[in-house]
């Protein structure tokens, strides 16, 4: 497995992968910066976990393509 395979600027999955990583940063920043109500914190955590799983699947596809 070569991590160099992640860098594929002509592949649209690469750009989706970058956007998901940026979204993870924003979601983490939101949860640490603001005191969110419990229901909103649960929504943000669900989005963050889904985002992380999707990002890992895309990274796996990029590395093994």
PDB file of N, CA, C, O and CB in Angstrom:
ATOM      1  N   UNK A   1       0.851  -1.177   0.000  1.00  0.00           N
ATOM      2  CA  UNK A   1       0.000   0.000   0.000  1.00  0.00           C
ATOM      3  C   UNK A   1       0.894   1.238   0.000  1.00  0.00           C
ATOM      4  O   UNK A   1       1.727   1.409   0.890  1.00  0.00           O
ATOM      5  CB  UNK A   1      -0.967  -0.001   1.227  1.00  0.00           C
ATOM      6  N   UNK A   2       0.718   2.091  -0.995  1.00  0.00           N
ATOM      7  CA  UNK A   2       1.501   3.318  -1.094  1.00  0.00           C
ATOM      8  C   UNK A   2       0.608   4.519  -0.800  1.00  0.00           C
ATOM      9  O   UNK A   2      -0.428   4.713  -1.437  1.00  0.00           O
ATOM     10  CB  UNK A   2       2.149   3.449  -2.497  1.00  0.00           C
ATOM     11  N   UNK A   3       1.026   5.318   0.173  1.00  0.00           N
ATOM     12  CA  UNK A   3       0.247   6.509   0.507  1.00  0.00           C
ATOM     13  C   UNK A   3       0.338   7.565  -0.581  1.00  0.00           C
ATOM     14  O   UNK A   3      -0.473   8.491  -0.609  1.00  0.00           O
ATOM     15  CB  UNK A   3       0.715   7.091   1.828  1.00  0.00           C
ATOM     16  N   UNK A   4       1.310   7.446  -1.477  1.00  0.00           N
ATOM     17  CA  UNK A   4       1.419   8.389  -2.592  1.00  0.00           C
ATOM     18  C   UNK A   4       0.209   8.289  -3.508  1.00  0.00           C
ATOM     19  O   UNK A   4      -0.082   9.220  -4.259  1.00  0.00           O
ATOM     20  CB  UNK A   4       2.702   8.134  -3.388  1.00  0.00           C
ATOM     21  N   UNK A   5      -0.490   7.174  -3.450  1.00  0.00           N
ATOM     22  CA  UNK A   5      -1.666   6.988  -4.299  1.00  0.00           C
ATOM     23  C   UNK A   5      -2.830   7.890  -3.880  1.00  0.00           C
ATOM     24  O   UNK A   5      -3.776   8.071  -4.648  1.00  0.00           O
ATOM     25  CB  UNK A   5      -2.106   5.532  -4.262  1.00  0.00           C
ATOM     26  N   UNK A   6      -2.770   8.454  -2.677  1.00  0.00           N
ATOM     27  CA  UNK A   6      -3.836   9.367  -2.250  1.00  0.00           C
ATOM     28  C   UNK A   6      -3.865  10.627  -3.098  1.00  0.00           C
ATOM     29  O   UNK A   6      -4.938  11.171  -3.360  1.00  0.00           O
ATOM     30  CB  UNK A   6      -3.660   9.738  -0.781  1.00  0.00           C
ATOM     31  N   UNK A   7      -2.702  11.097  -3.529  1.00  0.00           N
ATOM     32  CA  UNK A   7      -2.616  12.345  -4.289  1.00  0.00           C
ATOM     33  C   UNK A   7      -2.923  12.070  -5.753  1.00  0.00           C
ATOM     34  O   UNK A   7      -2.050  11.661  -6.519  1.00  0.00           O
ATOM     35  CB  UNK A   7      -1.215  12.993  -4.138  1.00  0.00           C
ATOM     36  N   UNK A   8      -4.185  12.303  -6.134  1.00  0.00           N
ATOM     37  CA  UNK A   8      -4.652  12.099  -7.503  1.00  0.00           C
ATOM     38  C   UNK A   8      -5.532  13.287  -7.892  1.00  0.00           C
ATOM     39  O   UNK A   8      -6.757  13.172  -7.886  1.00  0.00           O
ATOM     40  CB  UNK A   8      -5.435  10.746  -7.642  1.00  0.00           C
ATOM     41  N   UNK A   9      -4.922  14.428  -8.231  1.00  0.00           N
ATOM     42  CA  UNK A   9      -5.720  15.637  -8.473  1.00  0.00           C
ATOM     43  C   UNK A   9      -6.712  15.531  -9.633  1.00  0.00           C
ATOM     44  O   UNK A   9      -7.656  16.318  -9.700  1.00  0.00           O
ATOM     45  CB  UNK A   9      -4.803  16.781  -8.731  1.00  0.00           C
ATOM     46  N   UNK A  10      -6.525  14.598 -10.528  1.00  0.00           N
ATOM     47  CA  UNK A  10      -7.473  14.463 -11.646  1.00  0.00           C
ATOM     48  C   UNK A  10      -8.670  13.586 -11.301  1.00  0.00           C
ATOM     49  O   UNK A  10      -9.630  13.503 -12.067  1.00  0.00           O
ATOM     50  CB  UNK A  10      -6.765  13.890 -12.859  1.00  0.00           C
ATOM     51  N   UNK A  11      -8.609  12.943 -10.160  1.00  0.00           N
ATOM     52  CA  UNK A  11      -9.687  12.072  -9.718  1.00  0.00           C
ATOM     53  C   UNK A  11     -10.646  12.878  -8.834  1.00  0.00           C
ATOM     54  O   UNK A  11     -10.215  13.464  -7.841  1.00  0.00           O
ATOM     55  CB  UNK A  11      -9.125  10.832  -8.953  1.00  0.00           C
ATOM     56  N   UNK A  12     -11.939  12.915  -9.177  1.00  0.00           N
ATOM     57  CA  UNK A  12     -12.892  13.675  -8.350  1.00  0.00           C
ATOM     58  C   UNK A  12     -12.973  13.173  -6.904  1.00  0.00           C
ATOM     59  O   UNK A  12     -13.275  13.952  -5.999  1.00  0.00           O
ATOM     60  CB  UNK A  12     -14.271  13.614  -8.977  1.00  0.00           C
ATOM     61  N   UNK A  13     -12.710  11.894  -6.680  1.00  0.00           N
ATOM     62  CA  UNK A  13     -12.737  11.375  -5.310  1.00  0.00           C
ATOM     63  C   UNK A  13     -11.682  12.039  -4.439  1.00  0.00           C
ATOM     64  O   UNK A  13     -11.890  12.210  -3.238  1.00  0.00           O
ATOM     65  CB  UNK A  13     -12.529   9.867  -5.310  1.00  0.00           C
ATOM     66  N   UNK A  14     -10.562  12.412  -5.026  1.00  0.00           N
ATOM     67  CA  UNK A  14      -9.511  13.101  -4.283  1.00  0.00           C
ATOM     68  C   UNK A  14     -10.032  14.419  -3.722  1.00  0.00           C
ATOM     69  O   UNK A  14      -9.770  14.750  -2.565  1.00  0.00           O
ATOM     70  CB  UNK A  14      -8.287  13.349  -5.181  1.00  0.00           C
ATOM     71  N   UNK A  15     -10.762  15.165  -4.528  1.00  0.00           N
ATOM     72  CA  UNK A  15     -11.278  16.464  -4.093  1.00  0.00           C
ATOM     73  C   UNK A  15     -12.389  16.295  -3.067  1.00  0.00           C
ATOM     74  O   UNK A  15     -12.499  17.097  -2.139  1.00  0.00           O
ATOM     75  CB  UNK A  15     -11.791  17.265  -5.293  1.00  0.00           C
ATOM     76  N   UNK A  16     -13.210  15.267  -3.218  1.00  0.00           N
ATOM     77  CA  UNK A  16     -14.230  14.977  -2.206  1.00  0.00           C
ATOM     78  C   UNK A  16     -13.554  14.617  -0.886  1.00  0.00           C
ATOM     79  O   UNK A  16     -14.005  15.030   0.183  1.00  0.00           O
ATOM     80  CB  UNK A  16     -15.164  13.825  -2.672  1.00  0.00           C
ATOM     81  N   UNK A  17     -12.476  13.849  -0.966  1.00  0.00           N
ATOM     82  CA  UNK A  17     -11.697  13.481   0.217  1.00  0.00           C
ATOM     83  C   UNK A  17     -11.175  14.725   0.928  1.00  0.00           C
ATOM     84  O   UNK A  17     -11.232  14.805   2.155  1.00  0.00           O
ATOM     85  CB  UNK A  17     -10.528  12.563  -0.172  1.00  0.00           C
ATOM     86  N   UNK A  18     -10.665  15.696   0.171  1.00  0.00           N
ATOM     87  CA  UNK A  18     -10.164  16.933   0.778  1.00  0.00           C
ATOM     88  C   UNK A  18     -11.284  17.743   1.431  1.00  0.00           C
ATOM     89  O   UNK A  18     -11.104  18.296   2.516  1.00  0.00           O
ATOM     90  CB  UNK A  18      -9.458  17.785  -0.275  1.00  0.00           C
ATOM     91  N   UNK A  19     -12.433  17.809   0.771  1.00  0.00           N
ATOM     92  CA  UNK A  19     -13.570  18.543   1.331  1.00  0.00           C
ATOM     93  C   UNK A  19     -14.050  17.878   2.623  1.00  0.00           C
ATOM     94  O   UNK A  19     -14.379  18.563   3.591  1.00  0.00           O
ATOM     95  CB  UNK A  19     -14.725  18.620   0.305  1.00  0.00           C
ATOM     96  N   UNK A  20     -14.089  16.551   2.637  1.00  0.00           N
ATOM     97  CA  UNK A  20     -14.507  15.848   3.852  1.00  0.00           C
ATOM     98  C   UNK A  20     -13.530  16.083   4.994  1.00  0.00           C
ATOM     99  O   UNK A  20     -13.947  16.215   6.145  1.00  0.00           O
ATOM    100  CB  UNK A  20     -14.638  14.351   3.582  1.00  0.00           C
ATOM    101  N   UNK A  21     -12.241  16.138   4.693  1.00  0.00           N
ATOM    102  CA  UNK A  21     -11.260  16.431   5.744  1.00  0.00           C
ATOM    103  C   UNK A  21     -11.440  17.846   6.280  1.00  0.00           C
ATOM    104  O   UNK A  21     -11.324  18.071   7.485  1.00  0.00           O
ATOM    105  CB  UNK A  21      -9.831  16.248   5.211  1.00  0.00           C
ATOM    106  N   UNK A  22     -11.721  18.795   5.404  1.00  0.00           N
ATOM    107  CA  UNK A  22     -11.973  20.166   5.855  1.00  0.00           C
ATOM    108  C   UNK A  22     -13.246  20.225   6.706  1.00  0.00           C
ATOM    109  O   UNK A  22     -13.294  20.934   7.712  1.00  0.00           O
ATOM    110  CB  UNK A  22     -12.093  21.122   4.643  1.00  0.00           C
ATOM    111  N   UNK A  23     -14.265  19.482   6.299  1.00  0.00           N
ATOM    112  CA  UNK A  23     -15.508  19.442   7.068  1.00  0.00           C
ATOM    113  C   UNK A  23     -15.276  18.828   8.449  1.00  0.00           C
ATOM    114  O   UNK A  23     -15.876  19.268   9.430  1.00  0.00           O
ATOM    115  CB  UNK A  23     -16.583  18.646   6.307  1.00  0.00           C
ATOM    116  N   UNK A  24     -14.421  17.829   8.531  1.00  0.00           N
ATOM    117  CA  UNK A  24     -14.086  17.245   9.836  1.00  0.00           C
ATOM    118  C   UNK A  24     -13.456  18.282  10.747  1.00  0.00           C
ATOM    119  O   UNK A  24     -13.747  18.330  11.943  1.00  0.00           O
ATOM    120  CB  UNK A  24     -13.138  16.052   9.668  1.00  0.00           C
ATOM    121  N   UNK A  25     -12.594  19.108  10.182  1.00  0.00           N
ATOM    122  CA  UNK A  25     -11.958  20.167  10.963  1.00  0.00           C
ATOM    123  C   UNK A  25     -13.001  21.146  11.490  1.00  0.00           C
ATOM    124  O   UNK A  25     -12.952  21.538  12.655  1.00  0.00           O
ATOM    125  CB  UNK A  25     -10.913  20.910  10.114  1.00  0.00           C
ATOM    126  N   UNK A  26     -13.933  21.536  10.648  1.00  0.00           N
ATOM    127  CA  UNK A  26     -14.980  22.483  11.049  1.00  0.00           C
ATOM    128  C   UNK A  26     -15.881  21.868  12.125  1.00  0.00           C
ATOM    129  O   UNK A  26     -16.225  22.538  13.099  1.00  0.00           O
ATOM    130  CB  UNK A  26     -15.826  22.906   9.823  1.00  0.00           C
ATOM    131  N   UNK A  27     -16.258  20.613  11.957  1.00  0.00           N
ATOM    132  CA  UNK A  27     -17.119  19.963  12.951  1.00  0.00           C
ATOM    133  C   UNK A  27     -16.404  19.832  14.294  1.00  0.00           C
ATOM    134  O   UNK A  27     -17.012  20.049  15.343  1.00  0.00           O
ATOM    135  CB  UNK A  27     -17.561  18.577  12.454  1.00  0.00           C
ATOM    136  N   UNK A  28     -15.137  19.485  14.268  1.00  0.00           N
ATOM    137  CA  UNK A  28     -14.369  19.419  15.514  1.00  0.00           C
ATOM    138  C   UNK A  28     -14.248  20.772  16.178  1.00  0.00           C
ATOM    139  O   UNK A  28     -14.354  20.883  17.399  1.00  0.00           O
ATOM    140  CB  UNK A  28     -12.989  18.859  15.253  1.00  0.00           C
ATOM    141  N   UNK A  29     -14.025  21.803  15.378  1.00  0.00           N
ATOM    142  CA  UNK A  29     -13.932  23.162  15.912  1.00  0.00           C
ATOM    143  C   UNK A  29     -15.258  23.586  16.546  1.00  0.00           C
ATOM    144  O   UNK A  29     -15.271  24.197  17.616  1.00  0.00           O
ATOM    145  CB  UNK A  29     -13.532  24.151  14.800  1.00  0.00           C
ATOM    146  N   UNK A  30     -16.375  23.262  15.884  1.00  0.00           N
ATOM    147  CA  UNK A  30     -17.692  23.616  16.425  1.00  0.00           C
ATOM    148  C   UNK A  30     -17.937  22.969  17.784  1.00  0.00           C
ATOM    149  O   UNK A  30     -18.415  23.621  18.712  1.00  0.00           O
ATOM    150  CB  UNK A  30     -18.792  23.201  15.450  1.00  0.00           C
ATOM    151  N   UNK A  31     -17.608  21.688  17.895  1.00  0.00           N
ATOM    152  CA  UNK A  31     -17.899  20.991  19.150  1.00  0.00           C
ATOM    153  C   UNK A  31     -17.012  21.467  20.290  1.00  0.00           C
ATOM    154  O   UNK A  31     -17.415  21.395  21.451  1.00  0.00           O
ATOM    155  CB  UNK A  31     -17.732  19.495  18.968  1.00  0.00           C
ATOM    156  N   UNK A  32     -15.814  21.953  19.985  1.00  0.00           N
ATOM    157  CA  UNK A  32     -14.915  22.410  21.046  1.00  0.00           C
ATOM    158  C   UNK A  32     -15.087  23.886  21.376  1.00  0.00           C
ATOM    159  O   UNK A  32     -14.736  24.313  22.477  1.00  0.00           O
ATOM    160  CB  UNK A  32     -13.485  22.151  20.650  1.00  0.00           C
ATOM    161  N   UNK A  33     -15.616  24.669  20.452  1.00  0.00           N
ATOM    162  CA  UNK A  33     -15.711  26.110  20.656  1.00  0.00           C
ATOM    163  C   UNK A  33     -17.026  26.524  21.308  1.00  0.00           C
ATOM    164  O   UNK A  33     -17.044  27.392  22.181  1.00  0.00           O
ATOM    165  CB  UNK A  33     -15.552  26.825  19.338  1.00  0.00           C
ATOM    166  N   UNK A  34     -18.113  25.910  20.888  1.00  0.00           N
ATOM    167  CA  UNK A  34     -19.430  26.325  21.358  1.00  0.00           C
ATOM    168  C   UNK A  34     -20.030  25.293  22.307  1.00  0.00           C
ATOM    169  O   UNK A  34     -19.816  24.089  22.164  1.00  0.00           O
ATOM    170  CB  UNK A  34     -20.366  26.554  20.176  1.00  0.00           C
ATOM    171  N   UNK A  35     -20.788  25.799  23.282  1.00  0.00           N
ATOM    172  CA  UNK A  35     -21.554  24.922  24.169  1.00  0.00           C
ATOM    173  C   UNK A  35     -22.897  24.659  23.488  1.00  0.00           C
ATOM    174  O   UNK A  35     -23.832  25.452  23.606  1.00  0.00           O
ATOM    175  CB  UNK A  35     -21.747  25.564  25.610  1.00  0.00           C
ATOM    176  N   UNK A  36     -22.976  23.560  22.792  1.00  0.00           N
ATOM    177  CA  UNK A  36     -24.177  23.234  22.029  1.00  0.00           C
ATOM    178  C   UNK A  36     -25.193  22.520  22.913  1.00  0.00           C
ATOM    179  O   UNK A  36     -24.820  21.807  23.844  1.00  0.00           O
ATOM    180  CB  UNK A  36     -23.825  22.364  20.810  1.00  0.00           C
ATOM    181  N   UNK A  37     -26.484  22.715  22.619  1.00  0.00           N
ATOM    182  CA  UNK A  37     -27.495  21.915  23.318  1.00  0.00           C
ATOM    183  C   UNK A  37     -27.266  20.428  23.018  1.00  0.00           C
ATOM    184  O   UNK A  37     -26.647  20.075  22.014  1.00  0.00           O
ATOM    185  CB  UNK A  37     -28.939  22.348  22.896  1.00  0.00           C
ATOM    186  N   UNK A  38     -27.767  19.578  23.890  1.00  0.00           N
ATOM    187  CA  UNK A  38     -27.502  18.139  23.771  1.00  0.00           C
ATOM    188  C   UNK A  38     -27.951  17.579  22.425  1.00  0.00           C
ATOM    189  O   UNK A  38     -27.219  16.812  21.800  1.00  0.00           O
ATOM    190  CB  UNK A  38     -28.198  17.386  24.895  1.00  0.00           C
ATOM    191  N   UNK A  39     -29.135  17.951  21.976  1.00  0.00           N
ATOM    192  CA  UNK A  39     -29.638  17.394  20.722  1.00  0.00           C
ATOM    193  C   UNK A  39     -28.794  17.840  19.536  1.00  0.00           C
ATOM    194  O   UNK A  39     -28.574  17.068  18.604  1.00  0.00           O
ATOM    195  CB  UNK A  39     -31.092  17.799  20.508  1.00  0.00           C
ATOM    196  N   UNK A  40     -28.320  19.086  19.568  1.00  0.00           N
ATOM    197  CA  UNK A  40     -27.488  19.584  18.480  1.00  0.00           C
ATOM    198  C   UNK A  40     -26.098  18.952  18.523  1.00  0.00           C
ATOM    199  O   UNK A  40     -25.499  18.691  17.480  1.00  0.00           O
ATOM    200  CB  UNK A  40     -27.378  21.111  18.549  1.00  0.00           C
ATOM    201  N   UNK A  41     -25.592  18.710  19.717  1.00  0.00           N
ATOM    202  CA  UNK A  41     -24.299  18.031  19.853  1.00  0.00           C
ATOM    203  C   UNK A  41     -24.382  16.616  19.286  1.00  0.00           C
ATOM    204  O   UNK A  41     -23.442  16.149  18.642  1.00  0.00           O
ATOM    205  CB  UNK A  41     -23.855  17.989  21.336  1.00  0.00           C
ATOM    206  N   UNK A  42     -25.499  15.936  19.521  1.00  0.00           N
ATOM    207  CA  UNK A  42     -25.687  14.588  18.974  1.00  0.00           C
ATOM    208  C   UNK A  42     -25.726  14.639  17.453  1.00  0.00           C
ATOM    209  O   UNK A  42     -25.128  13.789  16.793  1.00  0.00           O
ATOM    210  CB  UNK A  42     -26.984  13.949  19.522  1.00  0.00           C
ATOM    211  N   UNK A  43     -26.419  15.617  16.889  1.00  0.00           N
ATOM    212  CA  UNK A  43     -26.481  15.758  15.431  1.00  0.00           C
ATOM    213  C   UNK A  43     -25.085  15.998  14.857  1.00  0.00           C
ATOM    214  O   UNK A  43     -24.713  15.385  13.856  1.00  0.00           O
ATOM    215  CB  UNK A  43     -27.427  16.915  15.038  1.00  0.00           C
ATOM    216  N   UNK A  44     -24.316  16.879  15.480  1.00  0.00           N
ATOM    217  CA  UNK A  44     -22.965  17.181  14.997  1.00  0.00           C
ATOM    218  C   UNK A  44     -22.076  15.948  15.103  1.00  0.00           C
ATOM    219  O   UNK A  44     -21.287  15.678  14.198  1.00  0.00           O
ATOM    220  CB  UNK A  44     -22.350  18.352  15.793  1.00  0.00           C
ATOM    221  N   UNK A  45     -22.193  15.199  16.190  1.00  0.00           N
ATOM    222  CA  UNK A  45     -21.383  13.987  16.362  1.00  0.00           C
ATOM    223  C   UNK A  45     -21.751  12.933  15.320  1.00  0.00           C
ATOM    224  O   UNK A  45     -20.869  12.264  14.781  1.00  0.00           O
ATOM    225  CB  UNK A  45     -21.565  13.413  17.779  1.00  0.00           C
ATOM    226  N   UNK A  46     -23.040  12.779  15.032  1.00  0.00           N
ATOM    227  CA  UNK A  46     -23.459  11.813  14.007  1.00  0.00           C
ATOM    228  C   UNK A  46     -22.892  12.218  12.647  1.00  0.00           C
ATOM    229  O   UNK A  46     -22.390  11.370  11.910  1.00  0.00           O
ATOM    230  CB  UNK A  46     -25.010  11.717  13.939  1.00  0.00           C
ATOM    231  N   UNK A  47     -22.968  13.500  12.312  1.00  0.00           N
ATOM    232  CA  UNK A  47     -22.376  13.963  11.055  1.00  0.00           C
ATOM    233  C   UNK A  47     -20.867  13.744  11.044  1.00  0.00           C
ATOM    234  O   UNK A  47     -20.307  13.350  10.021  1.00  0.00           O
ATOM    235  CB  UNK A  47     -22.693  15.446  10.830  1.00  0.00           C
ATOM    236  N   UNK A  48     -20.210  13.993  12.159  1.00  0.00           N
ATOM    237  CA  UNK A  48     -18.755  13.836  12.229  1.00  0.00           C
ATOM    238  C   UNK A  48     -18.348  12.378  12.043  1.00  0.00           C
ATOM    239  O   UNK A  48     -17.390  12.089  11.325  1.00  0.00           O
ATOM    240  CB  UNK A  48     -18.226  14.361  13.568  1.00  0.00           C
ATOM    241  N   UNK A  49     -19.061  11.467  12.677  1.00  0.00           N
ATOM    242  CA  UNK A  49     -18.738  10.042  12.536  1.00  0.00           C
ATOM    243  C   UNK A  49     -19.017   9.569  11.111  1.00  0.00           C
ATOM    244  O   UNK A  49     -18.206   8.852  10.525  1.00  0.00           O
ATOM    245  CB  UNK A  49     -19.549   9.197  13.547  1.00  0.00           C
ATOM    246  N   UNK A  50     -20.153   9.967  10.556  1.00  0.00           N
ATOM    247  CA  UNK A  50     -20.452   9.612   9.166  1.00  0.00           C
ATOM    248  C   UNK A  50     -19.431  10.179   8.207  1.00  0.00           C
ATOM    249  O   UNK A  50     -19.031   9.514   7.251  1.00  0.00           O
ATOM    250  CB  UNK A  50     -21.832  10.099   8.784  1.00  0.00           C
ATOM    251  N   UNK A  51     -19.011  11.400   8.456  1.00  0.00           N
ATOM    252  CA  UNK A  51     -18.001  12.047   7.636  1.00  0.00           C
ATOM    253  C   UNK A  51     -16.675  11.291   7.713  1.00  0.00           C
ATOM    254  O   UNK A  51     -16.014  11.089   6.695  1.00  0.00           O
ATOM    255  CB  UNK A  51     -17.811  13.502   8.072  1.00  0.00           C
ATOM    256  N   UNK A  52     -16.292  10.879   8.908  1.00  0.00           N
ATOM    257  CA  UNK A  52     -15.034  10.144   9.086  1.00  0.00           C
ATOM    258  C   UNK A  52     -15.077   8.792   8.379  1.00  0.00           C
ATOM    259  O   UNK A  52     -14.107   8.398   7.733  1.00  0.00           O
ATOM    260  CB  UNK A  52     -14.738   9.944  10.579  1.00  0.00           C
ATOM    261  N   UNK A  53     -16.188   8.089   8.497  1.00  0.00           N
ATOM    262  CA  UNK A  53     -16.320   6.784   7.843  1.00  0.00           C
ATOM    263  C   UNK A  53     -16.272   6.943   6.329  1.00  0.00           C
ATOM    264  O   UNK A  53     -15.583   6.185   5.646  1.00  0.00           O
ATOM    265  CB  UNK A  53     -17.633   6.092   8.265  1.00  0.00           C
ATOM    266  N   UNK A  54     -16.994   7.916   5.805  1.00  0.00           N
ATOM    267  CA  UNK A  54     -16.982   8.151   4.360  1.00  0.00           C
ATOM    268  C   UNK A  54     -15.590   8.555   3.881  1.00  0.00           C
ATOM    269  O   UNK A  54     -15.144   8.099   2.828  1.00  0.00           O
ATOM    270  CB  UNK A  54     -18.004   9.234   3.986  1.00  0.00           C
ATOM    271  N   UNK A  55     -14.912   9.391   4.628  1.00  0.00           N
ATOM    272  CA  UNK A  55     -13.555   9.797   4.264  1.00  0.00           C
ATOM    273  C   UNK A  55     -12.590   8.627   4.248  1.00  0.00           C
ATOM    274  O   UNK A  55     -11.735   8.540   3.366  1.00  0.00           O
ATOM    275  CB  UNK A  55     -13.055  10.851   5.220  1.00  0.00           C
ATOM    276  N   UNK A  56     -12.718   7.720   5.221  1.00  0.00           N
ATOM    277  CA  UNK A  56     -11.845   6.538   5.243  1.00  0.00           C
ATOM    278  C   UNK A  56     -12.123   5.613   4.062  1.00  0.00           C
ATOM    279  O   UNK A  56     -11.198   5.045   3.482  1.00  0.00           O
ATOM    280  CB  UNK A  56     -12.024   5.769   6.557  1.00  0.00           C
ATOM    281  N   UNK A  57     -13.387   5.463   3.710  1.00  0.00           N
ATOM    282  CA  UNK A  57     -13.723   4.616   2.552  1.00  0.00           C
ATOM    283  C   UNK A  57     -13.165   5.206   1.265  1.00  0.00           C
ATOM    284  O   UNK A  57     -12.646   4.476   0.420  1.00  0.00           O
ATOM    285  CB  UNK A  57     -15.249   4.446   2.431  1.00  0.00           C
ATOM    286  N   UNK A  58     -13.267   6.515   1.112  1.00  0.00           N
ATOM    287  CA  UNK A  58     -12.726   7.159  -0.087  1.00  0.00           C
ATOM    288  C   UNK A  58     -11.209   7.037  -0.113  1.00  0.00           C
ATOM    289  O   UNK A  58     -10.631   6.768  -1.166  1.00  0.00           O
ATOM    290  CB  UNK A  58     -13.145   8.643  -0.146  1.00  0.00           C
ATOM    291  N   UNK A  59     -10.556   7.230   1.027  1.00  0.00           N
ATOM    292  CA  UNK A  59      -9.098   7.082   1.086  1.00  0.00           C
ATOM    293  C   UNK A  59      -8.700   5.660   0.711  1.00  0.00           C
ATOM    294  O   UNK A  59      -7.721   5.461  -0.009  1.00  0.00           O
ATOM    295  CB  UNK A  59      -8.567   7.433   2.495  1.00  0.00           C
ATOM    296  N   UNK A  60      -9.440   4.681   1.186  1.00  0.00           N
ATOM    297  CA  UNK A  60      -9.153   3.285   0.856  1.00  0.00           C
ATOM    298  C   UNK A  60      -9.278   3.053  -0.646  1.00  0.00           C
ATOM    299  O   UNK A  60      -8.436   2.386  -1.247  1.00  0.00           O
ATOM    300  CB  UNK A  60     -10.100   2.342   1.621  1.00  0.00           C
ATOM    301  N   UNK A  61     -10.330   3.604  -1.249  1.00  0.00           N
ATOM    302  CA  UNK A  61     -10.509   3.448  -2.705  1.00  0.00           C
ATOM    303  C   UNK A  61      -9.399   4.127  -3.482  1.00  0.00           C
ATOM    304  O   UNK A  61      -8.937   3.595  -4.491  1.00  0.00           O
ATOM    305  CB  UNK A  61     -11.856   4.015  -3.143  1.00  0.00           C
ATOM    306  N   UNK A  62      -8.960   5.298  -3.025  1.00  0.00           N
ATOM    307  CA  UNK A  62      -7.886   5.998  -3.724  1.00  0.00           C
ATOM    308  C   UNK A  62      -6.568   5.234  -3.629  1.00  0.00           C
ATOM    309  O   UNK A  62      -5.829   5.141  -4.609  1.00  0.00           O
ATOM    310  CB  UNK A  62      -7.716   7.406  -3.157  1.00  0.00           C
ATOM    311  N   UNK A  63      -6.278   4.694  -2.463  1.00  0.00           N
ATOM    312  CA  UNK A  63      -5.012   3.984  -2.281  1.00  0.00           C
ATOM    313  C   UNK A  63      -4.997   2.682  -3.079  1.00  0.00           C
ATOM    314  O   UNK A  63      -3.954   2.282  -3.596  1.00  0.00           O
ATOM    315  CB  UNK A  63      -4.769   3.694  -0.791  1.00  0.00           C
ATOM    316  N   UNK A  64      -6.133   2.032  -3.178  1.00  0.00           N
ATOM    317  CA  UNK A  64      -6.185   0.731  -3.848  1.00  0.00           C
ATOM    318  C   UNK A  64      -6.687   0.804  -5.284  1.00  0.00           C
ATOM    319  O   UNK A  64      -6.987  -0.231  -5.878  1.00  0.00           O
ATOM    320  CB  UNK A  64      -7.061  -0.200  -3.069  1.00  0.00           C
ATOM    321  N   UNK A  65      -6.783   1.985  -5.847  1.00  0.00           N
ATOM    322  CA  UNK A  65      -7.230   2.076  -7.245  1.00  0.00           C
ATOM    323  C   UNK A  65      -6.063   2.019  -8.194  1.00  0.00           C
ATOM    324  O   UNK A  65      -6.252   2.082  -9.409  1.00  0.00           O
ATOM    325  CB  UNK A  65      -8.016   3.357  -7.479  1.00  0.00           C
TER     326      UNK A  65
END
